């Protein structure tokens, strides 16, 4: 028996459930990015992770909840990552470079999620959309705060516009670079995006 202040270790069952949930979300992001939210059935989603369609209901109440989890989880991961970056005592320049590096890494590693967000956000129910937008606004404000320390000559609204423009640059390029053929290496993409994002924010 544990006290009220102790945290129970995760069971094997809970770990397997978390792994299956993550696998479903990864598969769904890839399928939604490739074929669109409307073009994917729960049976196809289940098959992609080796379960029946109805088994997906053990983790999510429906396809809409899968989409919401993809987008809300991504927004929360970005916010949490930014807060970890900014928890480090660093100069404003180092903080901005770290934010850029973090976001580029996310964009390159989760290009499917970004594509789904760009195309399918209107499919979210109002509550999930509100939660996602709230998390995103908080993320943007972290960037604006750092930019304000580097560019005190610019109005806050202009800094916010620059931040959104930088997100557009970082988010769009990794997915477009995934077309078959002569695709640059991930390290090359990261380097180019980091350099161009810094230049766009500081020009």
GUDREN-65056 format. One line per field, with one value per residue (C-alpha): y, z, x; residue number from 0. Coordinates in steps of 0.25 Angstrom, whole numbers. Layout:
% GUDREN-65056
Y	Y ...
Z	Z ...
X	X ...
i	NUM ...
***
This chain:
% GUDREN-65056
Y	0 14 27 39 45 33 30 16 10 8 -6 -14 -13 2 3 -6 2 15 9 4 18 24 14 18 33 31 22 32 44 37 32 45 53 43 42 52 50 47 37 28 18 12 -1 4 11 -2 -10 -1 -5 -19 -18 -19 -6 -7 -10 5 8 3 15 26 28 30 35 50 47 41 54 63 55 56 72 75 66 72 86 82 76 89 97 88 88 103 104 94 102 115 109 109 122 127 140 144 140 126 125 128 119 108 111 110 97 91 95 90 77 76 80 70 59 61 66 57 64 77 74 68 81 90 82 76 86 89 75 77 78 92 88 81 93 103 95 94 109 112 104 110 124 121 115 128 137 130 133 147 149 145 153 165 164 164 174 184 194 186 186 174 171 172 162 153 153 150 138 133 135 127 115 115 114 103 95 95 91 78 72 78 72 58 56 44 46 55 58 66 59 62 69 78 82 85 94 101 104 108 118 124 125 132 142 144 147 156 164
Z	0 -3 4 -2 -6 -13 -28 -32 -43 -56 -58 -70 -75 -74 -81 -93 -93 -94 -105 -113 -112 -117 -129 -133 -133 -141 -151 -151 -154 -166 -171 -170 -176 -188 -190 -182 -170 -178 -186 -174 -167 -153 -159 -167 -155 -147 -158 -158 -144 -144 -138 -142 -144 -132 -123 -126 -117 -105 -106 -113 -114 -129 -141 -137 -123 -130 -138 -126 -119 -130 -131 -116 -112 -122 -117 -103 -107 -113 -101 -92 -100 -101 -86 -84 -93 -86 -72 -76 -71 -85 -92 -101 -114 -108 -104 -118 -125 -115 -118 -133 -132 -124 -133 -146 -139 -137 -151 -157 -148 -148 -162 -163 -151 -157 -170 -162 -154 -167 -174 -164 -152 -157 -154 -139 -130 -123 -110 -116 -125 -113 -105 -117 -120 -105 -105 -118 -113 -100 -109 -118 -106 -101 -115 -114 -100 -105 -118 -110 -102 -115 -123 -114 -125 -131 -126 -120 -131 -141 -133 -133 -148 -149 -140 -148 -161 -155 -152 -166 -171 -161 -163 -178 -183 -176 -182 -196 -196 -193 -208 -215 -222 -218 -204 -196 -183 -170 -165 -177 -176 -161 -164 -175 -167 -154 -162 -170 -158 -150 -162 -164 -149 -147 -161
X	0 5 4 -3 10 16 15 13 22 15 11 14 0 0 13 8 -5 4 12 0 -6 7 8 -7 -4 9 2 -10 -1 5 -8 -15 -3 -3 -18 -25 -33 -46 -39 -35 -44 -42 -40 -29 -23 -24 -18 -6 -2 -7 -20 -35 -42 -51 -38 -35 -47 -39 -30 -39 -54 -53 -45 -48 -41 -29 -28 -29 -19 -9 -10 -12 -1 8 5 7 21 25 21 28 40 41 39 51 59 56 59 73 80 85 87 76 84 87 72 67 77 73 58 61 69 58 46 54 57 42 39 48 45 30 27 14 8 11 5 -8 -9 -8 -19 -28 -29 -44 -48 -45 -57 -58 -52 -40 -37 -38 -28 -19 -20 -17 -5 0 -2 6 17 17 18 31 37 32 38 52 51 47 60 68 60 55 54 42 28 22 12 23 31 19 18 32 31 19 26 38 29 24 38 42 29 27 41 43 30 32 46 41 37 44 57 68 65 75 80 73 85 86 71 73 85 79 66 73 82 70 61 71 73 58 56 68 68
i	0 1 2 3 4 5 6 7 8 9 10 11 12 13 14 15 16 17 18 19 20 21 22 23 24 25 26 27 28 29 30 31 32 33 34 35 36 37 38 39 40 41 42 43 44 45 46 47 48 49 50 51 52 53 54 55 56 57 58 59 60 61 62 63 64 65 66 67 68 69 70 71 72 73 74 75 76 77 78 79 80 81 82 83 84 85 86 87 88 89 90 91 92 93 94 95 96 97 98 99 100 101 102 103 104 105 106 107 108 109 110 111 112 113 114 115 116 117 118 119 120 121 122 123 124 125 126 127 128 129 130 131 132 133 134 135 136 137 138 139 140 141 142 143 144 145 146 147 148 149 150 151 152 153 154 155 156 157 158 159 160 161 162 163 164 165 166 167 168 169 170 171 172 173 174 175 176 177 178 179 180 181 182 183 184 185 186 187 188 189 190 191 192 193 194 195 196 197 198 199 200 201 202
***
